[in-house]
Amino acid sequence: MIPQKPIFSKSTFKSPDLSKLKAVIIDHRTVIYIAQEEDVEKARDKYLARYPNRLIK
């Protein structure tokens, strides 16, 4: 017989509370969320450094 996989009815993952985070707009379709005390320009530069081929208009 094939053993059954366990059923995960309750997830332990908790979604972050977006009301406690600051939105940073990268382009017209990309928004990232950072902590309130972080710098917006640093976060934007860090994101764009990860994706060097991305065109920003």
Distance bins in CASP14 RR format, pairs under 12 A and 6 or more apart:
PFRMAT RR
TARGET T0000
AUTHOR 0000-0000-0000
RMODE 2
METHOD distances of the structure
MODEL  1
15 21 0 0 0 0 0 1 0 0 0 0 0
15 33 0 0 0 0 0 1 0 0 0 0 0
16 22 0 0 0 0 0 1 0 0 0 0 0
16 32 0 0 0 0 0 1 0 0 0 0 0
16 33 1 0 0 1 0 0 0 0 0 0 0
16 34 0 0 0 0 0 1 0 0 0 0 0
16 35 0 0 0 0 0 1 0 0 0 0 0
17 33 0 0 0 0 0 1 0 0 0 0 0
17 35 0 0 0 0 0 1 0 0 0 0 0
17 36 0 0 0 0 0 1 0 0 0 0 0
18 31 0 0 0 0 0 1 0 0 0 0 0
18 32 0 0 0 0 0 1 0 0 0 0 0
18 33 1 0 0 1 0 0 0 0 0 0 0
18 34 0 0 0 0 0 1 0 0 0 0 0
18 35 0 0 0 0 0 1 0 0 0 0 0
18 36 0 0 0 0 0 1 0 0 0 0 0
19 33 0 0 0 0 0 1 0 0 0 0 0
19 36 0 0 0 0 0 1 0 0 0 0 0
20 33 0 0 0 0 1 0 0 0 0 0 0
20 34 0 0 0 0 0 1 0 0 0 0 0
20 35 0 0 0 0 1 0 0 0 0 0 0
20 36 1 0 0 1 0 0 0 0 0 0 0
20 37 0 0 0 0 0 1 0 0 0 0 0
21 31 0 0 0 0 0 1 0 0 0 0 0
21 32 0 0 0 0 1 0 0 0 0 0 0
21 33 1 0 1 0 0 0 0 0 0 0 0
21 34 1 0 0 1 0 0 0 0 0 0 0
21 35 1 0 0 1 0 0 0 0 0 0 0
21 36 1 0 0 1 0 0 0 0 0 0 0
21 37 0 0 0 0 0 1 0 0 0 0 0
21 38 0 0 0 0 1 0 0 0 0 0 0
21 43 0 0 0 0 0 1 0 0 0 0 0
22 31 0 0 0 0 0 1 0 0 0 0 0
22 32 0 0 0 0 1 0 0 0 0 0 0
22 33 1 0 0 1 0 0 0 0 0 0 0
22 34 1 0 1 0 0 0 0 0 0 0 0
22 35 1 0 0 1 0 0 0 0 0 0 0
22 36 1 0 1 0 0 0 0 0 0 0 0
22 37 0 0 0 0 1 0 0 0 0 0 0
22 38 1 0 0 1 0 0 0 0 0 0 0
22 39 0 0 0 0 0 1 0 0 0 0 0
22 40 1 0 0 1 0 0 0 0 0 0 0
22 43 0 0 0 0 1 0 0 0 0 0 0
22 44 0 0 0 0 0 1 0 0 0 0 0
23 30 0 0 0 0 0 1 0 0 0 0 0
23 31 1 0 1 0 0 0 0 0 0 0 0
23 32 1 0 0 1 0 0 0 0 0 0 0
23 33 1 0 1 0 0 0 0 0 0 0 0
23 34 0 0 0 0 1 0 0 0 0 0 0
23 35 0 0 0 0 0 1 0 0 0 0 0
23 36 0 0 0 0 0 1 0 0 0 0 0
23 38 0 0 0 0 0 1 0 0 0 0 0
23 40 0 0 0 0 1 0 0 0 0 0 0
23 43 0 0 0 0 0 1 0 0 0 0 0
23 44 0 0 0 0 0 1 0 0 0 0 0
24 30 0 0 0 0 1 0 0 0 0 0 0
24 31 1 0 0 1 0 0 0 0 0 0 0
24 32 1 0 1 0 0 0 0 0 0 0 0
24 33 1 0 0 1 0 0 0 0 0 0 0
24 34 1 0 1 0 0 0 0 0 0 0 0
24 35 0 0 0 0 0 1 0 0 0 0 0
24 36 0 0 0 0 0 1 0 0 0 0 0
24 38 0 0 0 0 1 0 0 0 0 0 0
24 39 0 0 0 0 1 0 0 0 0 0 0
24 40 1 0 1 0 0 0 0 0 0 0 0
24 41 0 0 0 0 1 0 0 0 0 0 0
24 42 0 0 0 0 1 0 0 0 0 0 0
24 43 1 0 1 0 0 0 0 0 0 0 0
24 44 1 0 1 0 0 0 0 0 0 0 0
24 45 0 0 0 0 0 1 0 0 0 0 0
24 46 0 0 0 0 0 1 0 0 0 0 0
24 47 1 0 0 1 0 0 0 0 0 0 0
24 48 0 0 0 0 0 1 0 0 0 0 0
25 31 1 0 1 0 0 0 0 0 0 0 0
25 32 0 0 0 0 1 0 0 0 0 0 0
25 33 0 0 0 0 0 1 0 0 0 0 0
25 34 0 0 0 0 0 1 0 0 0 0 0
25 40 0 0 0 0 1 0 0 0 0 0 0
25 43 0 0 0 0 0 1 0 0 0 0 0
25 44 0 0 0 0 1 0 0 0 0 0 0
25 47 0 0 0 0 0 1 0 0 0 0 0
25 56 0 0 0 0 0 1 0 0 0 0 0
26 32 1 0 0 1 0 0 0 0 0 0 0
26 33 0 0 0 0 0 1 0 0 0 0 0
26 34 0 0 0 0 0 1 0 0 0 0 0
26 40 0 0 0 0 0 1 0 0 0 0 0
26 41 0 0 0 0 0 1 0 0 0 0 0
26 43 0 0 0 0 1 0 0 0 0 0 0
26 44 1 0 0 1 0 0 0 0 0 0 0
26 45 0 0 0 0 0 1 0 0 0 0 0
26 46 0 0 0 0 0 1 0 0 0 0 0
26 47 1 0 1 0 0 0 0 0 0 0 0
26 48 1 0 0 1 0 0 0 0 0 0 0
26 50 0 0 0 0 0 1 0 0 0 0 0
26 51 0 0 0 0 1 0 0 0 0 0 0
26 54 0 0 0 0 1 0 0 0 0 0 0
26 55 0 0 0 0 0 1 0 0 0 0 0
26 56 1 0 0 1 0 0 0 0 0 0 0
26 57 0 0 0 0 0 1 0 0 0 0 0
27 44 0 0 0 0 0 1 0 0 0 0 0
27 47 0 0 0 0 0 1 0 0 0 0 0
27 48 0 0 0 0 1 0 0 0 0 0 0
27 51 0 0 0 0 0 1 0 0 0 0 0
27 54 0 0 0 0 1 0 0 0 0 0 0
27 55 0 0 0 0 1 0 0 0 0 0 0
27 56 1 0 1 0 0 0 0 0 0 0 0
27 57 1 0 0 1 0 0 0 0 0 0 0
28 55 0 0 0 0 0 1 0 0 0 0 0
28 56 0 0 0 0 1 0 0 0 0 0 0
28 57 1 0 0 1 0 0 0 0 0 0 0
29 54 0 0 0 0 0 1 0 0 0 0 0
29 56 0 0 0 0 0 1 0 0 0 0 0
29 57 0 0 0 0 0 1 0 0 0 0 0
30 44 0 0 0 0 0 1 0 0 0 0 0
30 47 0 0 0 0 1 0 0 0 0 0 0
30 48 0 0 0 0 0 1 0 0 0 0 0
30 50 0 0 0 0 0 1 0 0 0 0 0
30 51 0 0 0 0 1 0 0 0 0 0 0
30 54 0 0 0 0 1 0 0 0 0 0 0
30 55 0 0 0 0 0 1 0 0 0 0 0
30 56 0 0 0 0 1 0 0 0 0 0 0
30 57 0 0 0 0 0 1 0 0 0 0 0
31 40 0 0 0 0 0 1 0 0 0 0 0
31 43 0 0 0 0 0 1 0 0 0 0 0
31 44 0 0 0 0 0 1 0 0 0 0 0
31 47 0 0 0 0 0 1 0 0 0 0 0
32 38 0 0 0 0 0 1 0 0 0 0 0
32 40 0 0 0 0 1 0 0 0 0 0 0
32 42 0 0 0 0 0 1 0 0 0 0 0
32 43 1 0 0 1 0 0 0 0 0 0 0
32 44 0 0 0 0 1 0 0 0 0 0 0
32 45 0 0 0 0 0 1 0 0 0 0 0
32 46 0 0 0 0 1 0 0 0 0 0 0
32 47 1 0 1 0 0 0 0 0 0 0 0
32 48 0 0 0 0 0 1 0 0 0 0 0
32 50 0 0 0 0 0 1 0 0 0 0 0
32 51 0 0 0 0 0 1 0 0 0 0 0
33 40 0 0 0 0 0 1 0 0 0 0 0
33 43 0 0 0 0 1 0 0 0 0 0 0
33 47 0 0 0 0 0 1 0 0 0 0 0
34 40 1 0 0 1 0 0 0 0 0 0 0
34 41 0 0 0 0 0 1 0 0 0 0 0
34 42 0 0 0 0 1 0 0 0 0 0 0
34 43 1 0 1 0 0 0 0 0 0 0 0
34 44 0 0 0 0 1 0 0 0 0 0 0
34 46 0 0 0 0 1 0 0 0 0 0 0
34 47 0 0 0 0 1 0 0 0 0 0 0
35 42 0 0 0 0 0 1 0 0 0 0 0
35 43 0 0 0 0 1 0 0 0 0 0 0
36 43 0 0 0 0 0 1 0 0 0 0 0
37 43 0 0 0 0 0 1 0 0 0 0 0
38 44 0 0 0 0 0 1 0 0 0 0 0
38 45 0 0 0 0 0 1 0 0 0 0 0
38 46 0 0 0 0 1 0 0 0 0 0 0
38 47 0 0 0 0 0 1 0 0 0 0 0
39 45 0 0 0 0 1 0 0 0 0 0 0
39 46 0 0 0 0 1 0 0 0 0 0 0
40 46 0 0 0 0 0 1 0 0 0 0 0
40 47 0 0 0 0 0 1 0 0 0 0 0
41 47 0 0 0 0 0 1 0 0 0 0 0
41 48 0 0 0 0 0 1 0 0 0 0 0
42 48 0 0 0 0 0 1 0 0 0 0 0
42 49 0 0 0 0 0 1 0 0 0 0 0
43 49 0 0 0 0 0 1 0 0 0 0 0
43 50 0 0 0 0 0 1 0 0 0 0 0
44 50 0 0 0 0 0 1 0 0 0 0 0
44 51 0 0 0 0 0 1 0 0 0 0 0
44 54 0 0 0 0 0 1 0 0 0 0 0
44 56 0 0 0 0 1 0 0 0 0 0 0
45 51 0 0 0 0 0 1 0 0 0 0 0
45 52 0 0 0 0 0 1 0 0 0 0 0
45 56 0 0 0 0 0 1 0 0 0 0 0
47 54 0 0 0 0 1 0 0 0 0 0 0
47 56 0 0 0 0 0 1 0 0 0 0 0
48 54 1 0 0 1 0 0 0 0 0 0 0
48 55 0 0 0 0 0 1 0 0 0 0 0
48 56 1 0 0 1 0 0 0 0 0 0 0
END
